[in-house]
Amino acid sequence: MRRMNTQNGKQPGKQLNLFYAAGPGDIVTTFSCWHEGRDDTHQVAITYSSQFFDLCRSLGAKGIAVSSCPRKDRITTEQFTVENLPKGPARRGIAFHIQQIRYVRKIIERASAVDADLLVMADATGYLFSLVWLAPKTMHLAVSLHCTLWPRSRDKTTRARLISLLSRRLFAKRAQAILCLSNDIRRQLLDMTGGNTVPIYPFIPFYRHELFATISPPTDKRPFYLLYAGRMETEKGVYDLLEIALMLDREGIHDVTLHLCGDGSEEDPLRMAARNKGIEHLFHLHGYCRQQTMLEHINRSHAFIVPTRTSFEEGFNKVVAEAILAGRPVITSSVCPALDYVKEAVVEAVPDDPSSYFEAVKKLSSSKDLYREKQQGCKILQEQFYDPERSWGAALKRVIRSLPYG
């Protein structure tokens, strides 16, 4: 355990005690960066945990923040306790479900031990419905939803129906508030509860002007540089990108190249497939990229592509917002909830259809008028992502003000 020396000016009366279960990110590293007055370079957006720390500081509140990052670590200051608390080795089958519930119980026990005034739990922490079973009735709860409750473009699976049934009481009665990242999530909440939810507080990703001020406008230089940023997983559509590259090659279109930034279980198989099919000149895998390297790829890019498949419970997908802020049009489909916020800058494709994405790529890369139209769309959409009043931190502040001690 590491300890930092800090000073915290308490406000008169009882000091608020806020507990945040943040999901799987390395929250200790993020806190270390925040404590030094800088952003976590692993992220482009202002992290939710940084917004939590900012809010605690502005309220003079005690802050406890825990993540399930597998790198165990802990930092304490006079005002903050920040911990990476791993779940343990990944489980399968019934053991996986038990692990998710037990982890939520562990979080509740820690929040109870410090007499937290509010427990804020992100959906990636574990099964949220277990809060209804395990949290003391006197504990104030807020849940933070970043992903859809079931895949947007598909009917509910049996598993999704069961989780909906188990979660209904939490969203309709037990929680004090829901922090909600997209209109799609809100619609699903209303569907799940028959239109009767606890108060919903919307938010969208939040960014700094300064970061994107360093990005140059796209040039007319060829080849047309199409950028994918995200996990290398089948459900994220990476093999659809491979199919697009094959179609480009078959049609003799060699002035459009695809560049993939990120890591994941399919990175090596995807690289081998591109090599075996002889399209490495069109299909480039760059692996995981830190912030500065990512900004370099954005600078070279002309547009982004987000081909998430319908089998994935997509959240907002911050990459879409980052493309807009960089002045780069986006090719995506209705699977991505961010589409509702950025349609003017998007060329829309049919979900799960590589040929539709291919046609969108051809149109955007070959039509200067269409490209200028979508690029102009980026400019009119950017301010929403710089607005602190639409951030997660502002939404959480409104939640706190709505509670008895707020």
C-alpha positions as CSV (number, residue, x, y, z in Angstrom):
1,M,0.0,0.0,0.0
2,R,1.2,3.5,-0.9
3,R,0.4,6.6,1.0
4,M,0.5,10.2,-0.2
5,N,0.5,13.3,2.0
6,T,-2.3,15.7,1.0
7,Q,-4.4,18.3,2.7
8,N,-8.2,18.4,2.5
9,G,-10.2,21.3,3.7
10,K,-13.4,19.9,5.4
11,Q,-16.6,21.7,4.9
12,P,-18.7,22.5,8.0
13,G,-20.9,19.6,9.2
14,K,-20.7,16.0,8.3
15,Q,-18.2,15.2,5.5
16,L,-19.8,13.4,2.6
17,N,-18.5,9.9,2.0
18,L,-18.8,8.7,-1.6
19,F,-18.0,5.2,-2.8
20,Y,-17.4,4.5,-6.5
21,A,-17.1,1.0,-8.0
22,A,-15.6,1.8,-11.4
23,G,-15.4,-1.4,-13.3
24,P,-12.2,-3.0,-14.7
25,G,-9.9,0.0,-15.4
26,D,-6.6,0.7,-13.7
27,I,-8.0,3.3,-11.3
28,V,-4.9,3.6,-9.2
29,T,-2.8,4.7,-12.2
30,T,-5.6,7.2,-13.2
31,F,-5.6,8.6,-9.6
32,S,-1.8,8.9,-9.6
33,C,-2.0,11.0,-12.8
34,W,-4.9,13.0,-11.5
35,H,-3.1,13.7,-8.2
36,E,-0.2,15.0,-10.2
37,G,-2.5,17.3,-12.2
38,R,-2.4,15.5,-15.5
39,D,-4.7,13.2,-17.5
40,D,-4.2,9.5,-17.7
41,T,-2.4,9.0,-21.1
42,H,-4.1,5.6,-21.6
43,Q,-7.3,7.5,-22.3
44,V,-8.3,10.2,-24.8
45,A,-11.6,11.2,-22.9
46,I,-11.5,12.6,-19.4
47,T,-12.0,9.4,-17.4
48,Y,-15.0,8.9,-15.2
49,S,-12.8,8.2,-12.2
50,S,-11.0,11.6,-12.7
51,Q,-14.5,13.2,-12.8
52,F,-15.3,11.4,-9.6
53,F,-12.1,12.7,-7.9
54,D,-12.8,16.2,-9.2
55,L,-16.3,16.1,-7.7
56,C,-15.1,14.8,-4.4
57,R,-12.6,17.6,-4.2
58,S,-15.2,20.3,-5.1
59,L,-17.6,19.0,-2.5
60,G,-14.9,18.4,0.1
61,A,-16.1,14.8,0.2
62,K,-14.3,11.7,1.2
63,G,-13.8,9.5,-1.9
64,I,-13.4,5.7,-2.0
65,A,-12.9,4.3,-5.5
66,V,-12.4,0.6,-6.4
67,S,-11.8,-1.1,-9.7
68,S,-11.5,-4.8,-10.6
69,C,-8.3,-4.2,-12.5
70,P,-6.2,-7.4,-12.3
71,R,-3.1,-5.4,-11.2
72,K,-3.6,-5.2,-7.4
73,D,-2.6,-1.9,-6.0
74,R,-3.8,0.7,-3.5
75,I,-3.2,4.4,-2.7
76,T,-4.5,6.4,0.3
77,T,-4.5,10.1,1.0
78,E,-6.3,12.1,3.7
79,Q,-9.2,12.5,1.4
80,F,-9.1,9.4,-0.9
81,T,-8.8,5.7,-0.8
82,V,-8.2,4.2,-4.3
83,E,-7.8,0.5,-4.9
84,N,-7.4,-2.0,-7.7
85,L,-9.2,-5.0,-6.3
86,P,-9.1,-7.9,-8.7
87,K,-11.9,-10.4,-9.1
88,G,-9.5,-13.3,-9.4
89,P,-9.0,-15.6,-12.4
90,A,-11.7,-15.5,-14.9
91,R,-14.4,-18.2,-14.4
92,R,-16.7,-20.0,-16.7
93,G,-20.2,-21.4,-16.5
94,I,-22.0,-21.1,-13.2
95,A,-18.7,-20.2,-11.5
96,F,-18.6,-17.0,-13.6
97,H,-22.1,-15.9,-12.4
98,I,-21.2,-16.7,-8.8
99,Q,-18.0,-14.7,-9.1
100,Q,-19.9,-11.6,-10.4
101,I,-22.3,-11.7,-7.5
102,R,-19.6,-12.3,-4.9
103,Y,-17.7,-9.3,-6.2
104,V,-20.7,-7.1,-5.8
105,R,-21.1,-8.4,-2.3
106,K,-17.5,-7.5,-1.5
107,I,-18.0,-4.0,-2.8
108,I,-21.2,-3.6,-0.6
109,E,-19.3,-4.8,2.4
110,R,-16.5,-2.2,1.8
111,A,-19.1,0.6,1.3
112,S,-20.9,-0.5,4.5
113,A,-17.6,-0.6,6.4
114,V,-16.9,3.1,5.6
115,D,-20.5,4.1,6.1
116,A,-20.7,5.5,2.6
117,D,-23.4,8.1,2.0
118,L,-23.7,6.9,-1.6
119,L,-22.5,3.8,-3.5
120,V,-22.1,4.5,-7.2
121,M,-21.7,1.2,-9.2
122,A,-20.7,1.0,-12.9
123,D,-22.4,-1.8,-14.8
124,A,-19.0,-3.5,-15.6
125,T,-18.5,-4.1,-11.8
126,G,-20.7,-7.2,-11.6
127,Y,-24.3,-8.2,-11.7
128,L,-26.2,-5.0,-10.7
129,F,-29.3,-6.9,-9.8
130,S,-27.5,-8.4,-6.8
131,L,-27.6,-5.0,-5.2
132,V,-31.3,-5.6,-4.5
133,W,-30.5,-8.8,-2.6
134,L,-27.3,-7.7,-0.8
135,A,-27.2,-4.0,-0.2
136,P,-28.6,-2.8,3.2
137,K,-32.0,-1.1,2.7
138,T,-30.6,2.1,4.2
139,M,-27.7,2.3,1.7
140,H,-28.2,4.9,-1.1
141,L,-27.4,3.5,-4.5
142,A,-26.8,5.0,-7.9
143,V,-26.0,2.8,-10.9
144,S,-23.9,3.9,-13.9
145,L,-24.9,2.3,-17.2
146,H,-22.4,2.5,-20.0
147,C,-23.6,-0.4,-22.2
148,T,-27.0,-1.4,-23.6
149,L,-28.8,-4.0,-21.5
150,W,-29.1,-6.3,-24.5
151,P,-27.9,-5.9,-28.1
152,R,-29.8,-3.1,-29.7
153,S,-30.5,-4.7,-33.0
154,R,-31.6,-8.1,-31.7
155,D,-34.5,-9.5,-29.7
156,K,-33.8,-10.3,-26.0
157,T,-32.1,-13.6,-25.5
158,T,-33.2,-15.9,-22.7
159,R,-30.3,-14.6,-20.6
160,A,-31.2,-11.0,-21.3
161,R,-34.8,-11.7,-20.3
162,L,-33.7,-13.3,-17.1
163,I,-31.4,-10.4,-16.2
164,S,-34.2,-7.9,-17.1
165,L,-36.5,-9.7,-14.8
166,L,-34.0,-9.7,-11.9
167,S,-33.0,-6.1,-12.5
168,R,-36.4,-4.5,-12.8
169,R,-36.8,-3.8,-9.1
170,L,-33.4,-2.1,-8.9
171,F,-34.2,0.2,-11.8
172,A,-37.8,0.8,-10.8
173,K,-37.6,1.2,-7.1
174,R,-34.4,0.3,-5.2
175,A,-31.8,2.6,-6.7
176,Q,-32.0,6.3,-6.0
177,A,-30.8,7.2,-9.5
178,I,-29.5,5.9,-12.8
179,L,-26.6,7.5,-14.7
180,C,-27.3,6.7,-18.3
181,L,-24.9,7.0,-21.3
182,S,-27.2,6.8,-24.3
183,N,-30.7,7.2,-25.5
184,D,-30.7,3.5,-26.4
185,I,-30.0,2.5,-22.7
186,R,-32.8,4.9,-21.6
187,R,-35.3,3.3,-24.0
188,Q,-34.3,-0.2,-22.8
189,L,-34.8,0.9,-19.2
190,L,-38.2,2.2,-19.9
191,D,-39.1,-1.0,-21.8
192,M,-37.8,-3.1,-18.9
193,T,-39.8,-1.2,-16.2
194,G,-42.9,-0.5,-18.1
195,G,-42.0,3.2,-18.2
196,N,-41.5,3.5,-14.4
197,T,-37.9,4.0,-13.5
198,V,-36.2,5.9,-10.7
199,P,-34.8,9.2,-11.9
200,I,-32.5,8.9,-14.9
201,Y,-29.5,11.3,-15.3
202,P,-28.1,11.3,-18.9
203,F,-24.5,12.0,-19.7
204,I,-22.1,11.7,-22.7
205,P,-18.3,11.4,-23.0
206,F,-16.4,14.5,-22.0
207,Y,-13.2,15.8,-23.6
208,R,-10.7,18.7,-23.4
209,H,-10.4,21.2,-26.2
210,E,-6.6,21.3,-25.9
211,L,-6.1,17.7,-26.8
212,F,-7.9,17.9,-30.2
213,A,-6.5,21.4,-30.9
214,T,-3.3,19.5,-31.7
215,I,-4.9,17.5,-34.5
216,S,-4.6,18.8,-38.0
217,P,-7.5,18.8,-40.5
218,P,-7.5,15.9,-42.9
219,T,-5.6,16.4,-46.2
220,D,-6.5,15.3,-49.7
221,K,-3.4,13.1,-49.8
222,R,-3.9,9.5,-50.9
223,P,-4.2,6.7,-49.9
224,F,-7.5,7.3,-48.1
225,Y,-6.6,6.3,-44.5
226,L,-9.5,4.6,-42.8
227,L,-9.0,4.1,-39.0
228,Y,-10.5,1.6,-36.6
229,A,-9.7,2.0,-32.9
230,G,-10.9,-0.6,-30.4
231,R,-10.7,-4.2,-29.2
232,M,-9.6,-6.9,-31.6
233,E,-12.6,-9.1,-31.1
234,T,-15.0,-10.8,-33.5
235,E,-18.1,-9.0,-32.1
236,K,-16.4,-5.6,-32.7
237,G,-16.5,-6.4,-36.4
238,V,-12.7,-6.8,-37.1
239,Y,-13.2,-9.7,-39.5
240,D,-15.7,-7.6,-41.4
241,L,-12.9,-5.1,-41.8
242,L,-10.8,-7.9,-43.2
243,E,-13.6,-8.7,-45.7
244,I,-13.7,-5.0,-46.7
245,A,-10.0,-5.1,-47.4
246,L,-10.5,-8.2,-49.6
247,M,-13.3,-6.5,-51.5
248,L,-11.0,-3.4,-52.1
249,D,-8.3,-5.7,-53.4
250,R,-10.7,-7.6,-55.7
251,E,-11.9,-4.4,-57.2
252,G,-8.4,-3.1,-57.6
253,I,-8.9,-0.2,-55.2
254,H,-5.5,0.3,-53.7
255,D,-5.7,3.9,-52.6
256,V,-7.8,3.1,-49.6
257,T,-6.1,1.5,-46.6
258,L,-7.5,0.2,-43.3
259,H,-5.5,0.8,-40.1
260,L,-6.5,-1.0,-36.9
261,C,-5.3,0.2,-33.5
262,G,-6.0,-1.9,-30.4
263,D,-5.3,-5.3,-28.9
264,G,-7.4,-8.3,-28.1
265,S,-7.8,-12.1,-28.5
266,E,-8.1,-11.8,-32.3
267,E,-5.1,-9.6,-33.0
268,D,-2.7,-12.4,-33.9
269,P,-5.2,-14.6,-35.8
270,L,-6.3,-11.5,-37.7
271,R,-2.7,-10.5,-38.6
272,M,-2.1,-14.1,-39.8
273,A,-5.3,-14.1,-41.9
274,A,-4.3,-10.8,-43.6
275,R,-0.9,-12.3,-44.4
276,N,-2.3,-15.5,-45.8
277,K,-4.7,-13.6,-48.0
278,G,-2.0,-11.3,-49.3
279,I,-3.6,-8.0,-48.3
280,E,-1.1,-6.6,-45.8
281,H,-0.6,-3.6,-48.1
282,L,-4.2,-2.6,-47.4
283,F,-4.8,-4.0,-43.9
284,H,-2.5,-2.7,-41.2
285,L,-2.6,-3.8,-37.5
286,H,-0.8,-1.4,-35.2
287,G,-1.5,-3.1,-31.8
288,Y,-2.3,-1.2,-28.7
289,C,-1.5,2.5,-29.0
290,R,-1.0,5.0,-26.1
291,Q,-2.5,8.4,-26.4
292,Q,0.4,10.1,-28.3
293,T,0.7,7.3,-30.8
294,M,-3.1,7.2,-31.2
295,L,-3.1,11.0,-31.9
296,E,-0.5,10.4,-34.7
297,H,-2.8,7.9,-36.3
298,I,-5.7,10.2,-36.1
299,N,-3.6,13.0,-37.7
300,R,-2.9,10.7,-40.7
301,S,-6.5,9.5,-41.0
302,H,-9.3,10.7,-43.3
303,A,-12.2,8.8,-41.6
304,F,-13.1,6.3,-38.9
305,I,-15.0,3.0,-39.2
306,V,-16.9,1.4,-36.3
307,P,-18.3,-2.0,-37.6
308,T,-19.6,-3.4,-34.3
309,R,-21.9,-6.4,-34.8
310,T,-25.4,-6.9,-33.5
311,S,-24.2,-9.6,-31.1
312,F,-22.4,-7.0,-29.0
313,E,-24.1,-4.9,-26.2
314,E,-22.5,-1.7,-27.5
315,G,-22.3,1.3,-25.3
316,F,-21.9,4.8,-26.6
317,N,-18.5,3.9,-28.2
318,K,-16.3,6.9,-27.4
319,V,-14.3,6.4,-30.6
320,V,-17.2,7.9,-32.5
321,A,-17.1,11.1,-30.4
322,E,-13.3,11.2,-30.8
323,A,-13.6,11.0,-34.6
324,I,-16.1,13.9,-34.6
325,L,-13.8,16.0,-32.4
326,A,-10.9,15.3,-34.8
327,G,-13.0,16.4,-37.7
328,R,-13.2,12.9,-39.3
329,P,-16.4,11.4,-40.7
330,V,-17.5,8.0,-39.4
331,I,-18.8,4.9,-41.1
332,T,-20.9,2.9,-38.7
333,S,-24.4,1.3,-38.3
334,S,-27.4,1.6,-36.0
335,V,-25.8,-0.9,-33.7
336,C,-23.8,2.0,-32.3
337,P,-25.9,4.1,-29.9
338,A,-23.7,7.1,-30.5
339,L,-25.3,7.4,-34.0
340,D,-28.2,9.3,-32.4
341,Y,-25.9,12.1,-31.5
342,V,-23.8,12.4,-34.6
343,K,-25.9,11.4,-37.7
344,E,-24.8,14.5,-39.6
345,A,-21.2,13.3,-39.7
346,V,-22.0,9.6,-40.4
347,V,-22.2,7.4,-43.5
348,E,-24.5,4.7,-42.2
349,A,-24.1,1.0,-43.2
350,V,-26.3,-2.1,-42.7
351,P,-25.3,-4.0,-39.5
352,D,-23.4,-7.2,-39.9
353,D,-23.1,-6.6,-43.7
354,P,-19.5,-6.2,-44.9
355,S,-20.6,-5.4,-48.4
356,S,-22.7,-2.5,-47.1
357,Y,-19.7,-1.2,-45.2
358,F,-17.6,-1.6,-48.4
359,E,-20.1,0.5,-50.4
360,A,-20.0,3.2,-47.7
361,V,-16.2,3.2,-47.8
362,K,-16.3,3.6,-51.6
363,K,-18.8,6.4,-51.4
364,L,-17.0,8.4,-48.7
365,S,-13.5,7.9,-50.2
366,S,-14.5,8.7,-53.8
367,S,-17.0,11.6,-53.4
368,K,-15.4,14.9,-52.4
369,D,-18.9,16.4,-52.0
370,L,-20.0,13.7,-49.6
371,Y,-16.8,13.9,-47.6
372,R,-17.1,17.7,-47.3
373,E,-20.7,17.4,-46.2
374,K,-19.8,14.8,-43.4
375,Q,-16.8,16.8,-42.4
376,Q,-18.9,19.9,-42.0
377,G,-21.3,17.8,-39.9
378,C,-18.4,17.1,-37.5
379,K,-17.9,20.8,-36.9
380,I,-21.5,21.4,-35.9
381,L,-21.5,18.4,-33.5
382,Q,-18.3,18.9,-31.5
383,E,-19.4,21.3,-28.8
384,Q,-21.7,18.8,-27.0
385,F,-18.6,16.7,-26.1
386,Y,-16.8,19.7,-24.6
387,D,-19.8,20.7,-22.5
388,P,-19.0,20.0,-18.8
389,E,-22.8,20.2,-18.0
390,R,-23.3,17.0,-20.1
391,S,-20.5,15.1,-18.4
392,W,-20.8,12.1,-16.1
393,G,-19.4,14.2,-13.2
394,A,-22.1,16.8,-13.7
395,A,-24.8,14.1,-13.8
396,L,-23.4,12.6,-10.5
397,K,-23.4,16.0,-8.9
398,R,-27.1,16.3,-9.7
399,V,-27.7,12.9,-8.2
400,I,-26.0,14.0,-5.0
401,R,-28.0,17.2,-4.8
402,S,-31.2,15.2,-5.1
403,L,-30.5,13.1,-2.1
404,P,-31.3,14.2,1.5
405,Y,-27.7,15.2,2.3
406,G,-27.2,17.0,-1.0
